[in-house]
Amino acid sequence: MANNKDKLKVIPLGGLGEVGKNITVFEYKNDIIVVDTGTSFPDEEMYGIDLVIPDLTYLIKNKSRVKGIVLTHGHEDHIGSLPYLLKEVNAPVYATRLTLGLVELKLIEHNLLDVSDLRIIKAGDKINLGQFNIEFMNVNHSIADSVALAIRCGDILVVHTSDFKIDFTPIDGKQTDLHRFSELGKEGVTLLLADSTNVERPGYTVSESIVGETFLELFRGVESRIIVATFASNIHRVQQIINAAAHYNRKVVVSGRSMVNVVSVSSELGYLKIPKGTLIDINDIKKYSDDQIVIITTGSQGEPMSGLSRMSVSEHRKLQISKGDLVIISATPIPGNEKTVSQVINQLFELGANVIYEKLAEVHVSGHACQEELKLIHSLIKPKYFLPVHGEYRMLMQHSQLAEKLGMAKENIFVAEIGSVLELDNDTAKISGRVPAGQTLVDGLGVGDVGSIVLRDRRHLSQDGLFIVVVSFDSEKGKVVSGPDVISRGFVYVRESGNLIEEAKSVVRDALQSCEEKQITDWATIKSTIRDSLREFLYEKTKRKPMILPIIMDV
């Protein structure tokens, strides 16, 4: 048996018990590598939050040991938090050309491009990072240039599928490297980490090429403009939209900042093939008739500031929905986004557009493996231990049960949480402890300065509003000089609630009178007395509990 110091530690800091925020730490002897650095969407309760990134405390504490950061593909849930990590940890970044092209856009925004060490790899390459040897293997996904990893350290071999599916007719002709997976299985895989996103779906994931056929069918005979919303990073999808547009001699307009950036980068790097003369500037759209135009835009998830969302409320500077426009939403709502997507669809119909979405036509296919594909990967790799990743808790459980049905011993399957330390060698494996893990909230330029208390206050304000009481106080005499004055925001409208406001002022006067009689001059006690008296009064009158903010000014 290997010495304890020679055991591999696998530490997921995100992506377990959640969809998104994927990041996994591999630690062997004194060396660390990081696989992916993603973000996730803020949920409805995170008022004002722009991004959710992993808690990077453990990596920052051990930054001198980090030998490299390896990215599997260019989706936000795998690269989005990289700038925040690179601000704290100086390590080379390894990824395919397209992934690094998308990373560069992010680093430019954070003024980090010139100080970052970016290194291009491709499927089939092998690199050494300290004690680790990493091999890259091609896999199909909803973005080009995606790779799985074979990670070797000592006599331990780990396979990390990352996000993948098995597509026998991929748009770029590059299939998931099942042959290499099979060879690794014969070599003997110690641990498998596999994508759990679609484990609840039986059968196989449909090929991306099916969507191209649907576009050709939907575009046929249309005399109006065609507007297609999809993920900016789904370059294969964008390619098929362009192909369908070119087939019907239509010009293509690209709308939305992220879509413009991704199309620019992917075409420059050769991942997107655009026939000459097909792409036109958005300002030239009026030079062509409606039946000559296809618009590719962001907003498939109903994001408020996206191109399609702006069009749906007639706030887009360059593009307005016209009656009869064909709008195709080529995506499935991410869990939690269903309501906003539905709202956008309703608004588009109200403006007179004809809207096609996934329930009406095969305009989207997943980039993640379904049950039969997962069974195939498990059967080819035949791992000794298994750690399901990339999914909510129920998905991880379903994946563990699938592995059991394929004959894996239950004690060799680890349904872990973020921060869990899986310690293993070829003889034993166990959860041996925890490291700091969770989420860090990004609000504007602030990273981590909004915590649970601030969110609680924002939630309180959103639900019950704010009630401010202003009093001028002579601290030497211990008497009120003027006031109380009342300001209400999000609670009641002062002009229409005069009686309530006057009664509230009277309650405050009584509370202040009580403090004077008791010779209380401590401001904290006075504020607490005002707050308690008002809270009880307002709840009795309105059955609401606004945030009460007493302000005492010393004169």
N, C-alpha and C positions, 0 to 999 in steps of 0.2 A: 504494500500500500504506500502511496506517495505521502510525503511529509505534509503536515497541515499547512505549512507555508507554501506548498506547491499546489494547493487547491485553487481552482478557478472560482472567482466570485462574480455572479451575474446579478446586477442591481438595476431593475427597471425604475427609473425616476418619473415615468409617465407612460400613458398608453395602456394601463391595466385598470379595469373598472371604469373605463371612460373611452370615448371615441375621440382621438386626437392627442396632441401634446406628447407625441411618441419620442422617447429618449431612453436608451439603455446603456449602462456602464458595465464594461468587462474589466475585471481586475485580476491580474496574475503576478505573483511575486510582488515586485515594487512598481509595476507598470499598469497604466490605465489607458483604455481606448473608449471612445464615446461613439455610439451608433445612433445617428439621427438626433436632431434638436428641434422639436416641433412646437407648434402652438395649438390652441383650441379656441372655439368660439365662446365668448362670454354668454352665460345663460340669462334668462329674463330678469333674474333677481340682482344681476350685477349692473346696477344703474351707472351709466357713464363710462364703463370699462371698455377699452378698445381691444385688448388682447389678454389672453391667459397663457402664461408660459410656465414651464416647470420650476420648482424650487431648485436652484442650482447650488445651494449651500455646500453640499458634499463635494462637488467638483471644484468649487472655488477654494475650499479648504485644502484640497489635494491637488491643486493646479500644477505643482512642480512635477507630478507623476504622470500627467496626461501626455501621452506620446502622439496622439492624433485624434481627429474627429472624422468619422466616415459617414457619408450621406448615401442613402440607398436610392432616393429619387427626389424630384423637385416640388412635391406638394407641401403646402404650408404646414400641415400637421407633422412634417418631417424636417423642414428647414427653417420654419418661421422664427424660432428663438435663437438661431445661430448668432446674430449680431450681439444679442445680450450676453451670450456665453463668451464670445470673442473679446468683449470689453473687459472681461475678468480673467480669461484663460488664454494664454498665448500658445496655440498649437496649430500644426498644419491641418488643412481640410482636404479630404480626398473625395472626389465625386466624378461622375461622368460629365462630358462637355456641356450637355444641356442643363443638367442640374447646377453646375457651376455658373452657367450663364444667368440663370434665375437668381442664384445666390449673389452674384455681382450687383444686380439691381438693388437688392436689399442692403448690401454693404455700402453702396454709393449713398443711399439715403441716410445711413448712420455715420458717414465719413470714415469708414473703416477699410475701404478697398485697397488703399495704398499701403496699409500696414498689415494686411492679411496674407497668409501663405496658402494659396489655393493650388492644388495639384490635380491634374486631370488623370483619370483612370478610365479603362473600358472593360467590358465584359471579357473574361479570360485572363486579365492581369492578376498578378500576385504581388503583394507588398509586405515588407517587414516593418512593424512598429514596435520597437523594444522586444519584449518576449512574445509578441503576437505575429503570426503570419496570416494574412487575409487574402482570400481569393474571391474574385467577383464573378458572378454568373448572371446571364441575361434572364429576366423574367418579364412577362407581359403584365401591364397595368394600364390605368387610364391616363398615363403620361409616358412619353417616350424615354428611353435611356434609363429604365429602372433595373436595379440589380439586387440579387440575393447575395448572401455572404457565407463563405466557409471560413471559420476562424479556428486557427490551430495555436495551441500553447502547450508545450511539453508533449505528452501523449494524448491530450484531450482535443477532440474535434467537435466544434459547434456549428450547426447550420441555422442561419437566420434567413427565413424566406422573405422578410419584409412584406409589403403589400404586393399581392400577385394574383394572377389567374392563369388559366391554361387556355390559350387562344391559338387554334391551329391555322387560322387565316388572319393573322395580325396585319395591320395597315402597312407597317414597315418591313414585313416579311421575316422579322426576327422572333422566333418562338421561344417560349420558356424552355430552358436547357434541361429537359428531363433526363437526357443521357448523362449529364454531369451529376445530377442528383442521384441517379442510380449508381454511378461509380463511387460516390461518397458513401452511399449506403453499404456497398460491398466492403469499403475500407473500414467501416465501423464508426458510426456517429454517436458521440457521447450524449449530446443534448440537441434537441430541436426546439427552436422558437418559431412559431408559425402564426400567420395572420388569421384572426378569428372573426373578422367583420361580417362575413356572409355565412357563418357556420349554421345559422338557423334555416338557410334556404336549401332545399333538396335539389338534386340534379347538378347540372353544369351551368356556368355563366355563359350567356350568349356572346358570340363573337362580335367585336367592334364593327366588323365589316357589314353586319346586318343593318346598322344605323345608316350607313352610306346608301344602301338600297332603299331604305325608307325615305331618305332625303330626296333621292331621284324621283320617287313616286309622288311625294308631297309637292315638289317643285313643278311637276308636269302640269302645264296648262294654266298656271297661275298668272293672272294679269296685273295683280297688285304688287306692291313691295313685299319682300320676304324678310322678316326680322328673326334671327335665331339667337337665343340666349344660351350660353353654356359656360362651363368652367374655363377660365382663361388658360389654365395649365393643361387642359386636355387637347394637346396638339393634334392627335390623331382625329379627334372629333372636328376640330377647326379645319384640318386638311380635307375631310370629307364634305364639309359645307362648301369649301372653296371648289372642290371637284364638281359638286352638283351645280354650283353657280356657273362655272366655266362650261359645263355640259350644255346649259341652256343660254349661253352667251350673256350672262348677267355680270355686271360689275360688282365688286365687293367693297364695302365700307366697314372699317373696324371702329367700334365705339367702346369707350371705357378705358380708363388709364391702364389697368392691369392687362387688359386684352391687347391694347396697343403695344405695351412693353413686351409681352410674351411673343406676340406675332413678329415683332421686330427682331428680338433675340433669336427665336427659333428659325426664322428665315435666313438670317445672317449666318447661322451655324449649319444651315443645310438640312434641318429637320422638317422644315415646312417648304413645300414646293408650290410656288404661286406662278401660274402662267403669266407671261409678260402682258401687261396692259389690263390685267384683271383687277388689281387693287387700285382704288382711287381714294383721294382725300375726301374727308367728310364735307369740306367746303365746296366740292365740285358736284355734289349729289343732285343739285337742281339742273345740271346740264343733261340729265338722263331722264327718260320716262320711268314710271313706276315699275313697269315690267322688265326693266333692265337692271334693277337694283336688288342686292342682297346685303343686309346689314348684320354683322356679327357683333354681339354685345355681351357685356357682363350683366349679372343680375338674375341668374338662374336660381339663386337662393333667396330672392326678395330683399337683398341688402339695400337699406334705405338710400345710400348714396350712389348706387350702381346705375348703369345706363338704362336698363329696362325699367327699374323702379321710377327713375326720373321721368321717363316717357309715359309711364302709366298714370302719373299725376300732372302731366303737361308742364314739367319743370325743366326738361332737357333744353339746353341752349340751341342745339343744332337740329334736333330731330323731334318731330311731333307725330303722334299716332294719327293716321288718317283712316276714315271709314273704309273697311274692306282689306286693310293690311293683314297679311298672314303672319302671325307670331308663333314661333315654335320654341317651346322651353325644353331644351335638350339636356335634362338633368332630373334627378330625383331629390326631393327636399331632404336635407340632412336632418336627423331627428332634432326636433325643437324649432325647425324653420318652417314647418308645414303651414302655420297660420299666416305668416308673412307672405309666403309664396301664393297661397290661396287668395290673399287680399290683392296682390298684384294681378293675378289672373282675372279676378272680378272687375278690377278697374279697367283692364284692357278691353274686356267685353263691353263695358259701359261706354267706352270711347269708340266702339264700332269695329274693333279688330276681331278677326277669326283666330282663336287661340288653340293650338295643338300642344298637349302635354302628355306625359307618360301614360296616363290612364286611357288616352284616346288613340295612341299610335306608338310603335316601337321606336321612339326617338331618343332612347337612352338605354345603355347597358352598363352594368356594374364593372368596376375594375378589380373586384375581389372574388376569390375562389369560393364556390359553393361546396356542398358536402362531398360530392363525388370527386371533385378535384383535390380536396383536402385528403380524402381517403387515399388517392393515388400518391400524393406526396409522402404521406406517412408510410405507405407500403414500400415505396422506393427507398426511403431514407432509413427506415427501421431503427429509430433512435433508442438508446437505452433509457434516457430521461426525456421528459417533455414539459415545456413551459409555454402554455397558450398565451399569446400577446395580442395587442391591438383590438380591444373590444371591451364592452361593458361587462359587468360581472356575470350576467346570465349567458353571454356569448362565450366567456372563458369556461364556464361550467359545461355548456353544450359541447365545446371542443374537447374538453377533458373526457366527457362521456363517449364521444366519437372515437377517441384514441383507445379507450377501454374496450369498445366493441371490436376494435381491430386487433385486440390481444395484448395490449400493453398493461402491465401490472399497475394497479391503482396507486400503490405506494411510490411509483416512479413518475407520477404526474403531479405537478405543482401548480395549483391555482393560487397565484400570489397577489399581493397588493403592491402599489408603488411604494418604494422604500424598502421592500423586503430584500434580504440578502440570501440568494441561493448559492450555497457553497458546495462544490462537487469536484470529484475526480472520476476515474473510470470504475471505481469500486463503490463509492457512496455518494449520496446527495441529500442535502437537508436545508431547510430554511434556518439560518443560524443567527438571525438578528435583524435589525432595522437601521437605516440611516435617515437623516432628515429628508422628507419628501412632501410634496403637496403642490400648491399653485402660487404663483406670483402674479399679481394683477398689474397691468400696464394701463395707465390713464394719462393720455397725452405724453408728456415727457417724463412723467413720474413712473418709476418702476418700483413696485413693492411698497409705495407709501400709502396705498389704499388697502386697509385691512378689514377685518370683520366688523370692527366698531364703526368705521366710516360707512361701510355698506349697510349696516344696520340703521344708521342715521338716514342714509339716502332712501332706504326702504320705508322708514317711518315717515319721512317727508312726502314721499310719493303717495302714501296711503292716506295720511291724515292731515298733512299741511303743517304750517308754521304759525305760531302765535307769539309775537314779540311784545314785551312790556318794558317801557322805558320810564325810569324814575330818576329825577335829580335829587341828590341827597347831600345834606350838610353833615359831614362825618364828625365835625367837632361838636356840634349841638345835638347830633343824633336825630335830626328832623328832616322830613321831606320838604324840599324847596318848591318843586313843581312836579306835575304828573299825577297819576300815571297816564302815559300815552300808550295807545295800542296799535300795533301794525299786524295785519293778518295776511298771510300768503298761502293760498291753496287750502284754506280752512273755511272761511266765510268771506263774502264781499261786504266790506265795512258799511258802505252806504245803504245796503239792503238789509243789514242786520244791526241797526242802530240800538235797539233795545238790549240785545244780547251783549253788545260791546259796552254799553253804559253799565249794565249789571256786572260785567266782568271787571270794569274799572272799580266799581263799588267793592267787589270782593277783594281786589288788590289793596284798596284803601284800608279796609278792615284788617287785612293781614299786616300792613305797615303800622297801623295804629296799635296792633297787638305787640309788635316789635318795640315800638316806642315805649309803651307801658312797661314792658319787661326790661327796658334799657339795653336792648340787643343792638349792637353796632357792628357786629361782624358781618361783612357783606355776604359771605358764603351762607350763613344762617338765614339772613334776610331773603336771599335769592331762593333758598330751599323752601322757606315759608310761603313765598309768593307762588312758587311752582306747585307746591302741594295743594294750596287753597284753590288755585285756578284749575288744576287738573280735575279735582273733585267736582267743582262747579260746572265746568264745560262738559264733563262726561254725563252729569245728571241732566243737563239741558239738551245735549245733542247726541249722546251715546257715541261720541268720537273722542279720540285721544291725540290731539295735535302735539307736535313738539313745542314745548313752551320754553322760551328763551328770555329770562329777565335780564335787563341791562340797567345797571346802576351807575350814574355819572356823579362824580364828586365835584361839588361846587364850593 
